[in-house]
């Protein structure tokens, strides 16, 4: 199964990689950190894995592996965020990401129409086949 993507409803995107049940949370976090550091080192003009804002280079995308730490919470799909425009955390297709998306395009007043047209983009999560086994990587 391919990774899935959604808007955070606030400032960024969340990428979900479905995995098989079994790895401990610390294993998933360790893998996410290693991936973030590797991506940032391969694309330093575009990405950073530096968590502390004061050390983070300006103009870089934060690959936030700490969203995988124990106790972290994420906005679930279709959560309305406390913003002036009532933006909504919305599943996307990768082609939409490639074209560029704006959080303002996904709001409480228009997201129902999107769901009616696009359907449930995260339905593949309900299928068990195609999930990644992190044991292969750590």
DSSP file (Angstrom, degrees, kcal/mol; ACC not computed):
  #  RESIDUE AA STRUCTURE BP1 BP2  ACC     N-H-->O    O-->H-N    N-H-->O    O-->H-N    TCO  KAPPA ALPHA  PHI   PSI    X-CA   Y-CA   Z-CA
    1    1 A X              0   0    0      0, 0.0     2,-0.1     0, 0.0   131,-0.1   0.000 360.0 360.0 360.0 136.7    0.0    0.0    0.0
    2    2 A X        -     0   0    0      1,-0.1    16,-0.2    15,-0.1    14,-0.0  -0.409 360.0 -92.3 -74.3 152.7    1.3    3.4   -0.9
    3    3 A X        -     0   0    0     14,-0.1     2,-0.3    -2,-0.1    14,-0.2  -0.335  42.2-136.4 -60.2 149.5    1.7    6.1    1.8
    4    4 A X  E     -A   16   0A   0     12,-2.8    12,-3.4    -3,-0.1     2,-0.3  -0.769  15.3-156.0-108.4 155.1   -1.3    8.3    2.3
    5    5 A X  E     +AB  15  92A   0     87,-0.6    87,-2.8    -2,-0.3     2,-0.3  -0.969  14.2 169.9-134.6 148.0   -1.3   12.0    2.7
    6    6 A X  E     -AB  14  91A   0      8,-1.9     8,-2.8    -2,-0.3    85,-0.3  -0.976  37.8-101.9-147.1 158.6   -3.6   14.6    4.3
    7    7 A X  E     -A   13   0A   0     83,-2.4     6,-0.3    -2,-0.3    95,-0.0  -0.510  23.4-136.3 -73.2 153.3   -3.6   18.2    5.2
    8    8 A X        -     0   0    0      4,-2.9    81,-0.3    -2,-0.2     5,-0.1   0.715  35.2-124.4 -77.7 -20.3   -3.0   18.9    8.9
    9    9 A X  S    S+     0   0    0      3,-0.5    78,-0.2    79,-0.3    72,-0.2   0.320  96.4  52.9  89.1  -6.8   -5.8   21.5    8.6
   10   10 A X  S    S-     0   0    0      2,-0.3    93,-0.1    78,-0.0    -1,-0.1   0.564 124.9 -32.3-121.0 -86.9   -3.3   24.0   10.0
   11   11 A X  S    S+     0   0    0     92,-0.1     2,-0.2    91,-0.1    92,-0.1   0.609 108.5  23.6-119.7 -17.1    0.2   24.5    8.4
   12   12 A X        -     0   0    0     91,-0.0    -4,-2.9    49,-0.0    -3,-0.5  -0.530  69.7 -92.6-136.8-163.7    1.4   21.2    7.0
   13   13 A X  E     -A    7   0A   0     -6,-0.3     2,-0.5    -2,-0.2    -6,-0.2  -0.905  23.5-145.6-119.2 148.8    0.8   17.8    5.6
   14   14 A X  E     -A    6   0A   0     -8,-2.8    -8,-1.9    -2,-0.3     2,-0.5  -0.974  10.0-157.2-114.6 129.7    0.8   14.5    7.4
   15   15 A X  E     -A    5   0A   0     -2,-0.5     2,-0.5   -10,-0.2   -10,-0.2  -0.923   7.5-160.4-106.9 127.8    2.1   11.4    5.6
   16   16 A X  E     -A    4   0A   0    -12,-3.4   -12,-2.8    -2,-0.5     2,-0.6  -0.926   7.5-168.7-111.2 130.0    0.8    8.0    6.8
   17   17 A X        -     0   0    0     -2,-0.5   -14,-0.1   -14,-0.2     2,-0.1  -0.939  23.4-135.3-115.9 105.4    2.7    4.8    6.1
   18   18 A X        -     0   0    0     -2,-0.6   114,-2.6   -16,-0.2     2,-0.3  -0.378  28.2-173.5 -62.2 133.3    0.5    1.8    7.0
   19   19 A X  B     -c  132   0B   0    112,-0.3   114,-0.2    -2,-0.1     2,-0.1  -0.860  28.2 -99.4-124.8 160.5    2.4   -0.8    8.9
   20   20 A X    >   -     0   0    0    112,-1.8     3,-0.6    -2,-0.3   114,-0.2  -0.429  49.1 -97.0 -72.3 153.9    1.7   -4.3   10.1
   21   21 A X  T 3  S+     0   0    0      1,-0.2    -1,-0.1    -2,-0.1     3,-0.1  -0.442  95.3  63.8 -68.4 145.3    0.7   -4.7   13.7
   22   22 A X  T 3   +     0   0    0      1,-0.5    -1,-0.2    -2,-0.1   111,-0.0  -0.199  59.4 110.1 139.2 -48.8    3.5   -5.7   16.0
   23   23 A X    <   -     0   0    0     -3,-0.6    -1,-0.5     1,-0.1     2,-0.1  -0.308  68.8-116.2 -63.2 142.5    6.3   -3.2   16.2
   24   24 A X    >>  -     0   0    0      1,-0.1     4,-1.8    -3,-0.1     3,-0.6  -0.381  27.4-109.0 -69.9 156.7    6.6   -1.4   19.5
   25   25 A X  H 3> S+     0   0    0      1,-0.3     4,-2.5     2,-0.2     5,-0.2   0.877 119.5  57.0 -56.1 -40.7    6.0    2.4   19.4
   26   26 A X  H 3> S+     0   0    0      1,-0.2     4,-2.5     2,-0.2    -1,-0.3   0.852 104.6  52.8 -62.1 -34.7    9.7    3.0   20.1
   27   27 A X  H <> S+     0   0    0     -3,-0.6     4,-2.3     2,-0.2    -1,-0.2   0.918 109.7  47.6 -65.9 -43.9   10.6    1.0   16.9
   28   28 A X  H  X S+     0   0    0     -4,-1.8     4,-2.6     2,-0.2    -2,-0.2   0.917 113.7  48.0 -63.5 -42.7    8.2    3.1   14.8
   29   29 A X  H  X S+     0   0    0     -4,-2.5     4,-2.6    39,-0.2    -2,-0.2   0.915 110.7  51.2 -63.5 -43.5    9.7    6.3   16.3
   30   30 A X  H  X S+     0   0    0     -4,-2.5     4,-2.4     2,-0.2    -2,-0.2   0.911 112.3  46.6 -60.7 -43.4   13.3    5.2   15.7
   31   31 A X  H  X S+     0   0    0     -4,-2.3     4,-2.6     2,-0.2    -2,-0.2   0.935 111.9  50.5 -64.1 -46.3   12.4    4.3   12.1
   32   32 A X  H  X S+     0   0    0     -4,-2.6     4,-2.4     1,-0.2    -2,-0.2   0.889 111.5  48.7 -60.0 -40.1   10.7    7.7   11.6
   33   33 A X  H  X S+     0   0    0     -4,-2.6     4,-2.7     2,-0.2     5,-0.2   0.936 111.2  48.8 -66.0 -45.9   13.6    9.6   13.0
   34   34 A X  H  X S+     0   0    0     -4,-2.4     4,-2.2     1,-0.2    -2,-0.2   0.902 113.2  48.1 -60.9 -40.9   16.1    7.7   10.8
   35   35 A X  H  X S+     0   0    0     -4,-2.6     4,-2.9     2,-0.2     5,-0.2   0.926 112.1  48.9 -64.9 -45.1   14.0    8.4    7.7
   36   36 A X  H  X S+     0   0    0     -4,-2.4     4,-2.5     2,-0.2    -2,-0.2   0.922 112.7  47.2 -61.3 -45.7   13.6   12.1    8.6
   37   37 A X  H  X S+     0   0    0     -4,-2.7     4,-2.2     2,-0.2    -1,-0.2   0.906 113.8  48.5 -63.9 -41.8   17.4   12.5    9.2
   38   38 A X  H  X S+     0   0    0     -4,-2.2     4,-2.0    -5,-0.2    -2,-0.2   0.937 112.5  47.3 -64.4 -47.3   18.2   10.7    5.9
   39   39 A X  H  X S+     0   0    0     -4,-2.9     4,-1.5     1,-0.2    -2,-0.2   0.925 113.6  48.3 -60.1 -44.4   15.7   12.7    3.9
   40   40 A X  H  < S+     0   0    0     -4,-2.5     7,-0.3     1,-0.2    -1,-0.2   0.865 111.3  49.8 -65.7 -36.3   17.0   16.0    5.4
   41   41 A X  H  < S+     0   0    0     -4,-2.2     3,-0.5     1,-0.2    -1,-0.2   0.827 113.1  46.6 -73.1 -29.4   20.6   15.1    4.8
   42   42 A X  H  < S+     0   0    0     -4,-2.0    -1,-0.2     1,-0.2    -2,-0.2   0.720 126.1  29.2 -81.3 -21.4   19.9   14.2    1.1
   43   43 A X    >X  +     0   0    0     -4,-1.5     4,-3.0    -5,-0.2     3,-1.7  -0.432  69.7 156.9-134.8  58.9   17.8   17.3    0.5
   44   44 A X  T 34 S+     0   0    0     -3,-0.5    -1,-0.1     1,-0.3    -3,-0.1   0.738  73.3  56.5 -64.9 -23.3   19.3   20.0    2.9
   45   45 A X  T 34 S+     0   0    0      1,-0.1    -1,-0.3    -3,-0.1     3,-0.1   0.654 121.2  28.8 -78.9 -13.9   18.1   22.9    0.8
   46   46 A X  T <4 S+     0   0    0     -3,-1.7    15,-3.2     1,-0.2     2,-0.3   0.752 119.8  36.4-112.2 -38.5   14.5   21.7    1.1
   47   47 A X  E  <  -d   61   0C   0     -4,-3.0     2,-0.3    13,-0.3    15,-0.2  -0.810  49.0-173.7-126.3 158.0   14.1   19.7    4.3
   48   48 A X  E     -d   62   0C   0     13,-2.6    15,-2.9    -2,-0.3     8,-0.1  -0.984  17.8-164.5-142.2 153.2   15.2   19.7    7.9
   49   49 A X        +     0   0    0     -2,-0.3     2,-0.5    13,-0.2    16,-0.1   0.229  51.9 127.8-114.5   8.9   14.8   17.2   10.8
   50   50 A X        -     0   0    0      1,-0.2     6,-0.1     5,-0.1    -2,-0.1  -0.551  40.7-168.3 -70.5 115.6   15.8   19.8   13.4
   51   51 A X        +     0   0    0     -2,-0.5     2,-0.4     4,-0.1    -1,-0.2   0.851  61.4  84.3 -78.2 -35.1   13.1   19.8   15.9
   52   52 A X  S >> S-     0   0    0      1,-0.2     3,-1.4     2,-0.1     4,-1.0  -0.570  71.3-146.1 -75.9 123.1   14.1   22.9   17.9
   53   53 A X  G >4 S+     0   0    0     -2,-0.4     3,-0.7     1,-0.3    -1,-0.2   0.861  96.3  57.8 -56.9 -40.0   12.7   26.0   16.2
   54   54 A X  G 34 S+     0   0    0      1,-0.2    -1,-0.3    -3,-0.0    -2,-0.1   0.726 113.3  39.6 -67.6 -19.7   15.7   28.2   17.2
   55   55 A X  G <4 S+     0   0    0     -3,-1.4     2,-0.3     2,-0.1    -1,-0.2   0.512  91.3 108.0-102.2  -8.1   18.1   25.8   15.4
   56   56 A X  S << S-     0   0    0     -4,-1.0     2,-0.1    -3,-0.7     6,-0.0  -0.535  73.7-119.6 -75.7 129.4   15.9   25.1   12.4
   57   57 A X    >   -     0   0    0     -2,-0.3     3,-0.9     1,-0.1    -1,-0.1  -0.445  34.1-108.7 -66.3 140.1   17.0   26.6    9.1
   58   58 A X  T 3  S+     0   0    0      1,-0.2     3,-0.1    -2,-0.1    -1,-0.1  -0.319  97.1  25.3 -66.0 149.3   14.5   29.1    7.6
   59   59 A X  T 3  S+     0   0    0      1,-0.2     2,-0.3    -2,-0.0    -1,-0.2   0.635  93.3 121.0  75.6  15.0   12.6   28.1    4.5
   60   60 A X    <   -     0   0    0     -3,-0.9     2,-0.5   -13,-0.0   -13,-0.3  -0.816  65.4-117.6-110.4 151.6   12.9   24.3    5.0
   61   61 A X  E     -d   47   0C   0    -15,-3.2   -13,-2.6    -2,-0.3     2,-0.6  -0.742  29.7-131.3 -82.9 128.8   10.2   21.7    5.4
   62   62 A X  E     -d   48   0C   0     -2,-0.5     2,-1.1   -15,-0.2   -13,-0.2  -0.735   7.9-153.7 -82.8 121.1   10.3   20.1    8.8
   63   63 A X        -     0   0    0    -15,-2.9     2,-1.5    -2,-0.6     3,-0.1  -0.822  21.0-156.2 -90.4  96.8   10.1   16.3    8.6
   64   64 A X    >   +     0   0    0     -2,-1.1     3,-1.5     1,-0.2     4,-0.1  -0.574  27.8 167.6 -89.2  84.6    8.6   15.9   12.0
   65   65 A X  G >   +     0   0    0     -2,-1.5     3,-2.1     1,-0.3    -1,-0.2   0.736  68.8  76.7 -65.9 -22.2    9.5   12.4   13.2
   66   66 A X  G >  S+     0   0    0      1,-0.3     3,-1.6     2,-0.2    -1,-0.3   0.596  72.0  79.6 -70.4  -7.8    8.4   13.4   16.7
   67   67 A X  G <  S+     0   0    0     -3,-1.5    -1,-0.3     1,-0.3    -2,-0.1   0.662  91.1  57.1 -66.4 -12.5    4.8   13.1   15.6
   68   68 A X  G <  S+     0   0    0     -3,-2.1    -1,-0.3   -39,-0.1   -39,-0.2   0.345  84.1 113.1 -97.8   4.8    5.5    9.4   16.2
   69   69 A X  S X  S-     0   0    0     -3,-1.6     3,-1.8     1,-0.1     2,-0.1  -0.353  82.8 -81.4 -76.3 160.0    6.6    9.8   19.8
   70   70 A X  T 3  S+     0   0    0      1,-0.2    -1,-0.1    -2,-0.1     3,-0.1  -0.362 115.0  16.1 -59.8 131.3    4.6    8.3   22.7
   71   71 A X  T 3  S+     0   0    0      1,-0.3    -1,-0.2    -3,-0.1     2,-0.1   0.350  88.3 135.8  88.9  -5.6    1.6   10.5   23.6
   72   72 A X    <   -     0   0    0     -3,-1.8     2,-0.4    -6,-0.1    -1,-0.3  -0.470  37.7-156.4 -74.1 147.8    1.6   12.7   20.5
   73   73 A X        -     0   0    0     -2,-0.1     2,-0.3    -3,-0.1    -5,-0.0  -0.929   5.7-162.3-123.4 150.6   -1.8   13.4   18.9
   74   74 A X        -     0   0    0     -2,-0.4     2,-0.4   -60,-0.0   -66,-0.0  -0.918  33.9 -97.9-125.5 153.5   -2.7   14.3   15.3
   75   75 A X        -     0   0    0     -2,-0.3     3,-0.1   -67,-0.1     6,-0.0  -0.581  45.0-129.9 -67.3 127.3   -5.8   15.8   13.9
   76   76 A X    >   -     0   0    0     -2,-0.4     3,-1.8     1,-0.2    13,-0.3  -0.321  40.0 -72.4 -74.4 164.5   -7.8   13.0   12.5
   77   77 A X  T 3  S+     0   0    0      1,-0.3    13,-0.2    11,-0.1    -1,-0.2  -0.293 120.7  15.7 -59.2 141.8   -9.2   13.1    9.0
   78   78 A X  T 3  S+     0   0    0     11,-4.0     2,-0.4     1,-0.3    -1,-0.3   0.622  86.7 150.0  67.2  18.2  -12.0   15.6    8.6
   79   79 A X    <   -     0   0    0     -3,-1.8    10,-2.6    10,-0.3     2,-0.5  -0.658  46.3-130.4 -76.1 132.0  -11.3   17.3   11.9
   80   80 A X  B     -E   88   0D   0     -2,-0.4     2,-0.2     8,-0.2     8,-0.2  -0.721  24.2-142.5 -82.6 130.7  -12.2   21.0   11.8
   81   81 A X        -     0   0    0      6,-3.6     2,-2.4    -2,-0.5     6,-0.1  -0.637  21.0-107.9 -96.5 152.3   -9.3   23.1   13.1
   82   82 A X  S    S+     0   0    0     -2,-0.2     2,-0.3     4,-0.1    -1,-0.1  -0.420  73.8 126.7 -79.1  69.8   -9.7   26.2   15.2
   83   83 A X  S >  S-     0   0    0     -2,-2.4     3,-1.8     4,-0.2   -73,-0.0  -0.832  75.7-106.5-120.2 160.1   -8.7   28.6   12.5
   84   84 A X  T 3  S+     0   0    0     -2,-0.3    -1,-0.1     1,-0.3    -2,-0.0   0.819 122.9  43.9 -56.5 -30.8  -10.6   31.7   11.3
   85   85 A X  T 3  S-     0   0    0     23,-0.0    23,-0.5    22,-0.0    -1,-0.3   0.404 109.5-121.8 -94.1   2.7  -11.6   29.8    8.1
   86   86 A X    <   -     0   0    0     -3,-1.8    22,-2.0    21,-0.1    23,-0.1   0.959  39.6-162.9  53.4  54.5  -12.5   26.6    9.9
   87   87 A X  B     -F  107   0E   0     20,-0.2    -6,-3.6   -78,-0.2     2,-0.4  -0.306   3.8-140.3 -67.5 154.9  -10.0   24.6    7.9
   88   88 A X  B     -E   80   0D   0     18,-2.8     2,-0.6    15,-0.4   -79,-0.3  -0.952  16.1-117.4-124.5 134.6  -10.4   20.8    7.8
   89   89 A X        -     0   0    0    -10,-2.6   -11,-4.0    -2,-0.4     2,-0.4  -0.612  49.4-173.6 -68.5 114.6   -7.8   18.1    8.0
   90   90 A X        -     0   0    0     -2,-0.6   -83,-2.4   -13,-0.2   -81,-0.1  -0.945  27.6-119.8-127.7 129.4   -8.4   16.5    4.6
   91   91 A X  E     -B    6   0A   0     -2,-0.4     2,-0.3   -85,-0.3   -85,-0.3  -0.364  37.6-165.2 -59.6 142.4   -7.1   13.4    2.8
   92   92 A X  E     -B    5   0A   0    -87,-2.8   -87,-0.6    29,-0.1     2,-0.3  -0.834  21.3-120.6-125.9 162.8   -5.4   14.2   -0.5
   93   93 A X    >>  -     0   0    0     -2,-0.3     4,-1.4   -89,-0.1     3,-1.0  -0.793  31.6-119.0 -95.7 150.5   -4.3   12.5   -3.6
   94   94 A X  H 3> S+     0   0    0     -2,-0.3     4,-2.4     1,-0.3     5,-0.1   0.808 113.7  62.2 -62.0 -29.1   -0.5   12.7   -4.3
   95   95 A X  H 3> S+     0   0    0      1,-0.2     4,-1.7     2,-0.2    -1,-0.3   0.856 101.6  52.4 -64.5 -32.8   -1.3   14.4   -7.6
   96   96 A X  H <> S+     0   0    0     -3,-1.0     4,-1.5     2,-0.2    -1,-0.2   0.894 108.2  50.3 -67.2 -39.7   -2.9   17.3   -5.6
   97   97 A X  H  < S+     0   0    0     -4,-1.4    -2,-0.2     1,-0.2     4,-0.2   0.920 108.1  53.3 -63.5 -43.1    0.2   17.6   -3.5
   98   98 A X  H  < S+     0   0    0     -4,-2.4    -1,-0.2     1,-0.2    -2,-0.2   0.878 111.1  45.8 -59.4 -39.2    2.4   17.7   -6.7
   99   99 A X  H  < S-     0   0    0     -4,-1.7    -1,-0.2    -5,-0.1    -2,-0.2   0.758 123.1-106.1 -74.7 -25.0    0.2   20.6   -8.0
  100  100 A X     <  -     0   0    0     -4,-1.5     2,-0.3    -3,-0.2    -2,-0.1   0.227  32.4-143.7 102.8 132.4    0.3   22.4   -4.7
  101  101 A X        -     0   0    0     -4,-0.2     2,-0.4    -3,-0.0     3,-0.1  -0.906   0.6-148.9-127.4 155.8   -2.4   22.7   -2.1
  102  102 A X    >   -     0   0    0     -2,-0.3     3,-2.0     1,-0.1     4,-0.2  -0.983  19.4-134.3-123.2 136.6   -3.4   25.5    0.3
  103  103 A X  G >  S+     0   0    0     -2,-0.4     3,-2.0     1,-0.3   -15,-0.4   0.851 104.7  66.3 -55.9 -34.6   -5.0   24.8    3.6
  104  104 A X  G 3  S+     0   0    0      1,-0.3    -1,-0.3   -17,-0.1     3,-0.1   0.674  88.2  68.3 -63.7 -16.4   -7.6   27.5    2.9
  105  105 A X  G <  S+     0   0    0     -3,-2.0     2,-0.6     1,-0.2    -1,-0.3   0.596  93.1  62.1 -78.2  -9.7   -9.0   25.3    0.1
  106  106 A X  S <  S+     0   0    0     -3,-2.0   -18,-2.8    -4,-0.2     2,-0.3  -0.863  73.4 150.3-123.7  95.9  -10.3   22.7    2.6
  107  107 A X  B >>  -F   87   0E   0     -2,-0.6     4,-2.1   -20,-0.3     3,-1.6  -0.781  59.9-104.9-127.2 164.2  -12.9   24.3    4.8
  108  108 A X  T 34 S+     0   0    0    -22,-2.0     4,-0.4   -23,-0.5   -22,-0.1   0.827 118.4  55.9 -55.8 -33.4  -16.0   23.3    6.8
  109  109 A X  T 34 S+     0   0    0      1,-0.2    -1,-0.3   -23,-0.1     4,-0.1   0.589 121.5  23.2 -80.9  -8.5  -18.1   25.0    4.2
  110  110 A X  T <> S+     0   0    0     -3,-1.6     4,-1.4     2,-0.1     3,-0.2   0.505  94.7  87.4-132.5  -6.1  -16.8   23.0    1.2
  111  111 A X  H  X S+     0   0    0     -4,-2.1     4,-2.3     1,-0.2     5,-0.2   0.821  84.5  60.1 -72.1 -28.5  -15.3   19.7    2.4
  112  112 A X  H  > S+     0   0    0     -4,-0.4     4,-2.2     1,-0.2    -1,-0.2   0.906 104.6  50.6 -63.3 -39.4  -18.6   17.7    2.2
  113  113 A X  H  > S+     0   0    0     -3,-0.2     4,-1.8     2,-0.2    -1,-0.2   0.891 108.8  52.4 -63.7 -39.4  -18.8   18.5   -1.5
  114  114 A X  H  X S+     0   0    0     -4,-1.4     4,-3.5     1,-0.2     5,-0.4   0.919 108.6  49.6 -61.7 -44.5  -15.3   17.2   -1.9
  115  115 A X  H  X S+     0   0    0     -4,-2.3     4,-2.2     1,-0.2    -1,-0.2   0.904 108.7  53.2 -62.4 -41.2  -16.1   13.9   -0.1
  116  116 A X  H  < S+     0   0    0     -4,-2.2    -1,-0.2    -5,-0.2    -2,-0.2   0.876 118.4  36.3 -61.8 -37.1  -19.1   13.5   -2.3
  117  117 A X  H  < S+     0   0    0     -4,-1.8    -2,-0.2    -5,-0.1    -1,-0.2   0.929 127.5  32.0 -81.2 -48.6  -17.0   13.9   -5.4
  118  118 A X  H  < S-     0   0    0     -4,-3.5    -3,-0.2     1,-0.2    -2,-0.2   0.695  94.4-149.5 -87.5 -20.5  -13.7   12.2   -4.4
  119  119 A X     <  -     0   0    0     -4,-2.2     2,-1.1    -5,-0.4    -1,-0.2  -0.340  51.6 -28.3  78.4-167.4  -15.1    9.5   -2.1
  120  120 A X    >   -     0   0    0      1,-0.2     3,-1.6    -4,-0.1     4,-0.2  -0.724  57.3-174.0 -87.9  97.4  -13.2    8.1    0.9
  121  121 A X  T 3  S+     0   0    0     -2,-1.1     3,-0.4     1,-0.3    -1,-0.2   0.689  82.4  53.5 -67.5 -17.5   -9.5    8.5   -0.1
  122  122 A X  T >  S+     0   0    0      1,-0.2     3,-1.8     2,-0.1     4,-0.3   0.248  70.8 109.7-103.0  14.5   -8.4    6.6    2.9
  123  123 A X  G X   +     0   0    0     -3,-1.6     3,-2.3     1,-0.3     4,-0.3   0.839  66.3  71.1 -56.6 -34.3  -10.6    3.5    2.4
  124  124 A X  G >  S+     0   0    0     -3,-0.4     3,-1.7     1,-0.3    -1,-0.3   0.743  82.3  73.1 -57.7 -20.3   -7.4    1.5    1.6
  125  125 A X  G <  S+     0   0    0     -3,-1.8    -1,-0.3     1,-0.3    -2,-0.2   0.761  88.2  61.6 -63.0 -22.5   -6.5    1.7    5.3
  126  126 A X  G <  S+     0   0    0     -3,-2.3     2,-0.4    -4,-0.3    -1,-0.3   0.577  88.9  84.3 -80.2  -8.4   -9.2   -0.8    6.0
  127  127 A X    <   -     0   0    0     -3,-1.7     0, 0.0    -4,-0.3     0, 0.0  -0.809  67.4-154.8 -96.1 133.6   -7.5   -3.4    3.8
  128  128 A X    >   +     0   0    0     -2,-0.4     3,-0.8     2,-0.1    -1,-0.1   0.751  65.4  92.6 -82.5 -22.9   -4.8   -5.4    5.6
  129  129 A X  T 3  S+     0   0    0      1,-0.2    -2,-0.1  -109,-0.0     0, 0.0  -0.375  80.3  30.5 -71.3 148.7   -2.7   -6.3    2.5
  130  130 A X  T 3  S+     0   0    0      1,-0.3    -1,-0.2    -2,-0.1     2,-0.2   0.560  78.1 143.3  87.4   8.7    0.2   -4.1    1.4
  131  131 A X    <   -     0   0    0     -3,-0.8     2,-0.3  -112,-0.1    -1,-0.3  -0.562  51.7-112.9 -82.6 149.4    1.2   -2.8    4.8
  132  132 A X  B     -c   19   0B   0   -114,-2.6  -112,-1.8    -2,-0.2     2,-0.8  -0.630  15.4-140.4 -86.2 135.6    4.9   -2.3    5.5
  133  133 A X    >   -     0   0    0     -2,-0.3     3,-1.7  -114,-0.2     4,-0.2  -0.852   8.5-162.6 -94.6 108.0    6.7   -4.5    8.0
  134  134 A X  G >> S+     0   0    0     -2,-0.8     3,-2.2     1,-0.3     4,-1.5   0.729  81.0  79.6 -64.3 -21.5    9.2   -2.2    9.9
  135  135 A X  G 34 S+     0   0    0      1,-0.3    -1,-0.3     2,-0.2    -3,-0.0   0.767  85.1  61.8 -57.1 -24.3   11.1   -5.2   11.1
  136  136 A X  G <4 S+     0   0    0     -3,-1.7    -1,-0.3     1,-0.2    -2,-0.2   0.730 110.8  38.4 -70.9 -21.9   12.7   -5.3    7.7
  137  137 A X  T <4        0   0    0     -3,-2.2    -2,-0.2    -4,-0.2    -1,-0.2   0.672 360.0 360.0-107.2 -20.9   14.2   -1.8    8.3
  138  138 A X     <        0   0    0     -4,-1.5    -3,-0.2     0, 0.0    -2,-0.1   0.401 360.0 360.0-120.2 360.0   15.3   -1.8   11.9
